[in-house]
Amino acid sequence: MFETLILMLDATMRVSTPLIFAALAGLYSERAGIVDIGLEGKILGSAFAAAAAASVFGSAWVGLCFGILASVGLAMIHGFACITHRGDHIVSGVAINTIVAGLTVTLSMYWFGMGGQTPALVGDARFLDITFPFADAMESVPVIGAIYSNLLSGHNILVYLAFAMVPVTYWVIYKTRFGLRLRAVGENPHAVDTAGISVSLIRYRALIICGILCGLAGAYLSTAHNAGFLKDMSAGKGYMALAALIFGKWRPVPVLLACLLFGFLDAVAVRMQGVVIPGIGEVPVQAIEVLPYVLTVLLLAGFIGKAIGPKAIGRPYVKERA
């Protein structure tokens, strides 16, 4: 029983990693007042760019750089539409998702001719798992050994980076001048503008950070969690990250817990495939997979607390003229 729990938690960490990156990306964006439905598109675009570059150059790190560049580029397009031209945030995000979904398949077929996927990545083209010192020796130690050897050890560097980004984000949002301005822009951009601070610049900087984090999420999917790019491999993780962001009420630590909860439910769904329970029959894994969205809807409806986003979120800012 304990071994099964460790395996479930290990799978939770792996599945939650792209959700954590993407949810923190959305946190920076939405705290600045930018609705980012386009998280899904940025994850998918960066996953393709990372896998394609890693395949060509034979380096996962080069792939990561290309993935981040692709994601930041898409974030800047979203910013150009929503900040510079004060367009509708939802429409821009949906457009990015739709374009990227088609463009990645088209480019992969044109460049690699493999039906919408990239060549399999091997060796240095992937981020490999890291084994902690003495992990093998401690495996036989009851409880602590299993946690150290099988749960904490054996993940790739991007998994550890995702969890490390949570305290970093907390520090940036709540303990730095930039974080104070970021939150102020999302709540009262007119006050920020009156203080002589550029609202547009703060929002663009937030979107750059958002793009970097989505780039990490996408690169993780194609060069660490999997060995290459597959069509629609983001599989709704951008939307699930948005749900985790709302469920965590736009705060880093609750967002992390929401991502872990959603990741755990996803791991349970995979684990329960084909399992027959006496008196019930085969477990419908779709019912488990839909739970994160059901919980988010209940939260938004006010049944399990209340989620109130930044006051200026989604509202184009028009500079007042003297």
N, C-alpha and C positions, 0 to 999 in steps of 0.2 A: 504493500500500500504506500509506504513512504517513498520507495523507488519510483512508483508511478507518479506520485505528486512531484517529485524532483524533475522527472521527465516532462511533465506538464508545464512546470514553471520555466524550465529551460526552453521549451517551445514558445512559451509566452514572451520571453525576452527577445527571441529571434523575430517573432511575428510583430511585436510591438515597436521594434526599432524604426521602421519607416513611418509608423503612425506618430511616434514621438517627434521625429524630425519635422514632419509635415504639420503637426498640430502647433509646435513652437513657431514654425514659419507663419502660420495663420495668426498666431498670437501677436507677433510683431506687426503684421499687416493690419489686423483689425483693431489693435490698440491705437494705431495711427489713424483710424477712421476709414480704412479701405477694406471693403468686403472682397474676399478672395475665394470665389467659387473655382477659380482657375488652378487651385492646388493640384487637382487631379492631372490637368494637362502638363503642369510643370514637372510633376513626378514622372509621368510617362515620357515626356520629351527628354529629360535628363537621363532616364534609364536607357533610352535608345542611344543617345550621344555617348554615354559612358561605355556601353557595350561595344559600339562601333569603333570608338577610339582605342579601347583596350584590345580589340581584335586586330586592329591595324598596327598599333605600336607595340603590342605585347606587354603593356604595363597597366596595372589597375590604377596606379596613381595618375597616369596621364588620362586614363578614362574618367577618373573622378574630376579632374580639372575641366575636361570637355563637358561633362555632365553639369557641373556648376555653371559654366559659361552659358550653356543652352538654357538652363533654368533662369538665370539672371536676365538673359535676353528676353525671355517670355515675360518675366516680371516687369521689365522696362516697357514692353509693349502695353501691358496692363496699366502701368502708371501713365504712359503717354495718353492712353484713351481716357482714363478716369481722373487724373490729376491735371494734366495740361489742357485737355479738351473737355473736362468735366462731363464725361460720358457716363452712362449707366453701368455701375459696377457689375451687376449680375450678367448683363448682356455681354460685356467684355470678357468676363470669366468663362461663360458658356462658349463663346466664340473660340477662345484659346483651347478649351478642352476638345471641341469638335475638330478644329484644324489640326491639332497635334495628333489626335487619334487617327486621322487619315494620312497625315504627312509621314509619320513614323513608318507605317506599313509600306507606303509608296517608296520612300527612300531606301528602306531595307531590301525591298524587292529589286530596285534599280541597281543598288550597289553590290548586294551579295547574292541576289537571285535565289533566295531560300524561302520564298513564300511568306514573307513578313517577319522573319527572324534573322538574327545575326549568327555567325559561326560560334560553335561552342568554345568557351574560354577555358584555358588550361594554364597551369603554372603561375607565373608572375602576372598574368592577365586577370587574375582573380585575387580578392582579399581572402587570405587563408586564415583559419582559426589559430588563435594564440593559446598555447598551453602554459599555465602558470607553473612556477618552480615547485617541485615536489608534489605536483598534482597526482602523479601515478602512485607515489609512495603513500599519500594520505587517503587514497581511495578506499582502503580497507578500514579506516577509522570510522566508528559508528557516528552517524548523523553529521558531524562536522566535516568528516572526510567526503561524504557524498555531496554536501553543499559546496565545498571548496572545489572538488575535482569535477563534478558533473553539472553544477549549476553556475558557479562563478567563472570557472575556467572553461576554455574551449570555444570561445566566441571570437569573431573577428574584430578588428579595431573599430569599425564603425558602430558596432553594438555598444561598446564602452563609451564611445564619443557621444552617442545619442543620450545616454544617461547622464554623462558629464555636462551636457548642454543645459540640463534643467537648472542646476544651481547657478550656472553662468547666466542664463536668461533671467533668473530671479534677481541676481545682482545687477544686471544691466537695467532691468525694468524699474526696480525699486531703489537702487543705491547710486545711480549715476545721473549726471545732468541730462545726458541724452535720453535716458529712460523717463525722467520727469517731463521733458519736453514732448516725448512720444505720447505719453498718457494725456498730457494737456491738449495736444493736437486732436486726439480722439474724443476728448470731452468738450473742449471749448476753443476751437481754432481761432476765433476772433480775438480772444485774450492773448493768445500766443503771438498773433500778428501785431497786436497793439504793443507788445513788448519788443518789437523789432526783430522777431525771429521768423524766418521764412517757413511757412506752413508746407509749401510744396517740397522744399528741400528735405524737411524732416520725413515727409511721407515717402519720398523717393529713397531715402536712406533706409527706411523700414522695409521697403519692397526689395532693396538689394539684399538685405539680411534674409528676407523671406525666400528670395531666389537661391541663395547659398544653401539654406537648410533644405529646401525642396530638392536641390541638386544632390545633396548628400543622401536624401531618401531614395531618389531614383537610382543613383549609382549603387546604393546598397542592394536594391532589388536585382539589378542585372549583373553586377560584378562580385557580389558577396553571397547573397541569399540564393541566387541562381547562377548558372554558368552561361549567361547570354541573355539577349533580349527576345521576348516573345510578344506577339500581338496582344495589346490591351493587358499587359502584365501588371499594371497598377491596380486593376481589378477593384476600383472603387475606393482605394485607400485614401485618396484625397478627400472624398466625401465623408469617410469614416473619421478622418482627422478633424474635419469641421465639426462633426457630431461630438467628438471628444473635447474639442475646444469649447463648445457651448456647454457640454456636460460639466466641464471643469471651470466654467464661469470666467474664462479669460485670465486665469491665474496659473502660473507655471506648475506648481506642485499638484493641485487638483487635476490639471490637464494630464500630468504624468500618470496619476492614478486612474484616470478615465481611459487612457491609452492601454495601461496594463490590464484593466478590466476587459476592454474590447479585445485585446490580444489573447487574454485567457479564454474568453468565449469562443474566439476563432480556433484556438488550440483544442478546446473541448469538442468543437464541431468536427474537426479533422479526426480526433481520437475516437469519436462516437460513430463514425461512418461504418455502417453494416452491423453495428452492435444490436443485438436483440435483447430486450428487457422483458422478463416474464410478466404476462398480463397486459403489456403495452404493445409489444412487438418491436419492429425495427425503429430506432430513434430517428425522427425526421430532422436531419442536420440543418435544413433550411430554417427551422423554427429557432435554432440556437444562433445561426448566423444573423438573423434579423433582430435579435435582442438589443444590440447597441442602438439601432435606429428607433426601436420602440421606446427604450429608456430615454432617448433624447427628446422624442415627441412628448412623452409624459412630463419631462422636465419643462419643456417650453409651454406646455399646457398648464403648468403650475401644480401638478399632482405630487411631485417629489422636489419641492423647493421652487425657486424662481431664478431664471437666468436673465439678467439684464445686461446687454452689451454697452459699449461706449456710446455716449449720447449722440456724437456726431458721425457715427458709422454710416457709411453709404451716402452721405450728403456731400455734394460737390461744394468746395469752398470758393466763394467769390470775394476777392479782396475789396474791402470798402474803400471808396475814394473820398478824399477830403473835399 
